[in-house]
Amino acid sequence: MSAPAPARPAAAVGAARHAAAVGAARLSVNQATVKHASLAEAIAAVTAAGVEAIGTWREPVADVGLDEAVRMVRDSGLRVSTHCRGGFFTLADGAERRLAMDDNRRAIDETAALAGAGAPGSRPVLVLVAGGLPSGSKDLGAARARVADALTELVPHALDAGVQLAVEPLHPMYAADRAVVSTLAQALDLAAPFPAEAVGVAVDTFHVWWDPALESSIARAGAAGRIATYQVCDWVTPLAADPLLSRGYPGDGHIDFGPIGAAVAAAGYTGDVEVEIFNQSVWDTAPAVVVDRVVRSVAAHVPLGSA
């Protein structure tokens, strides 16, 4: 039996009360939002703000080693909402694809270890970004078929580890180079052959807010028990030179979070609401300032509901 989480210092307790007061009891901050912070710095900023959950990324975990990262998460008393990321397995058969699949198995093991170290309510969810078209290929159908093949190969390991794979659809502008899965409906079609505890989907507002079938797809995902994570940030224009960096704090852009949040709640999702922002200006800001702004922007613009 693991030791109980250490008591938080008085300042953190006060911050936690403030966070709860503004509706952040289910809030999680994804590490990508404070990209340049170490794992220790990210944990410190999140706990000091009274936020109770964090979404981890593989690179900062690798920087300290998995065993140390597990210890840090356990000592923090935080929930782990997701681990990012696996995927990128649209490569044709060969050595590179085999390496990618082996790396995904390691990511599954990391997810199980980190979620196991997190506070009660942690979700062993590994977010998957499918990958784009292989070099020289224009065959979207073949690339999507390789995503299905990869899931077939990974599901037994995921089930053994108790990890849910979350297929994340990305906005269609990324279909060529990052993700051939563009809609929530496509992600659900890929998940459908597998047990829900093994394969779910990620609902990320940045990527799906535009979809005219979004409400029905969220309802379908909920009915099947496949909403693995709900991630939020805003769509800010004009788009950055690197469109990946066009995410903003909720309220800074064009997304109406109310209807999306209502659809996710109606679908039965009660997990953490994770803020994931890729934005150079945000990354250049001190982590404590970023997390405070996250708490306030979510309180003002993103309905969380109760757990």
Helices and strands as residue ranges (DSSP letters): H 10-21, E 27-30, G 31-34, H 39-48, E 53-57, H 58-64, H 66-76, E 79-87, H 95-117, E 125-129, H 140-161, E 164-167, G 172-174, H 184-191, E 199-204, H 205-208, H 214-223, E 227-232, E 234-235, G 243-245, E 247-248, H 257-266, E 273-275, H 280-283, H 287-301
